[in-house]
Amino acid sequence: MIQMQTKLRVVDNSGGKYIRCIRVLKKGAFSRKARLGDLIVASVQLLRDKNRFLSKVKKGDVVYAVIVKTKMSFLRQTGYSFKSDINAAVLLTKQLKPIGTRVFGTIPLEFRSTQYAKLLSISSGIV
């Protein structure tokens, strides 16, 4: 579960390394906790590169992000469950398009039926 003030790792090449959740947007409305595939508003806490001119975001920027990995297990309709060892997210623009051009690691198959299907094509694998 992701809630306000949770730190998440950024798993794309947008330039951010860690973000902090400011607000959880679940289906466009306010909610307290977010799960896999939910939209959040976050602030960039730490940059990946020391050269800040190479990154597409700056420290302190407020961005949208979609959660792609959680420590809490996710149950599929087939009965299988999976979880990750980190909480991770991918940064998005205001038009909900990915800022980065690559996603490091795997993305769950459930993103195929959502508006974030572009994440599957730029990721390195599908779980």
C-alpha positions, 0 to 999 in steps of 0.5 A, spaced: 500 500 500 502 506 498 500 512 502 502 519 503 509 521 504 511 514 502 518 514 498 518 510 491 523 508 487 523 511 479 524 505 474 525 509 468 530 514 465 527 520 466 532 522 471 529 521 478 531 516 483 526 517 488 520 520 489 515 522 495 508 521 494 504 527 495 497 525 493 493 518 491 489 519 485 484 513 485 480 513 479 480 521 479 478 521 486 481 522 493 483 516 496 488 514 502 491 508 499 494 506 492 495 499 489 498 497 483 496 501 477 494 507 481 495 514 479 499 518 484 502 525 485 509 526 487 515 530 488 522 528 486 526 527 492 533 525 489 536 525 482 539 519 478 545 523 475 549 528 478 549 532 472 542 535 473 542 538 465 541 531 463 535 529 467 528 531 464 526 532 471 528 537 477 529 536 484 522 538 487 518 538 481 511 535 482 509 530 477 504 524 476 506 517 477 503 510 476 505 505 481 508 499 477 511 495 483 509 494 491 511 490 497 504 488 498 502 482 494 497 483 488 492 477 487 490 475 480 484 473 477 487 466 476 489 465 483 496 467 483 499 472 487 506 476 486 509 482 490 516 485 489 521 487 494 521 495 492 515 500 491 516 503 484 513 508 480 514 511 473 513 518 472 508 521 467 506 528 464 500 532 465 497 528 459 499 521 462 504 519 457 511 517 460 516 522 461 522 517 460 523 512 454 525 506 457 522 502 463 527 498 467 525 491 470 518 488 469 511 490 468 505 486 470 501 484 465 495 487 468 497 494 465 495 491 458 487 493 459 489 500 462 490 507 459 498 505 461 499 500 455 505 504 452 509 502 459 509 495 456 512 496 450 518 500 453 519 496 459 524 490 458 519 485 460 512 483 462 510 479 469 
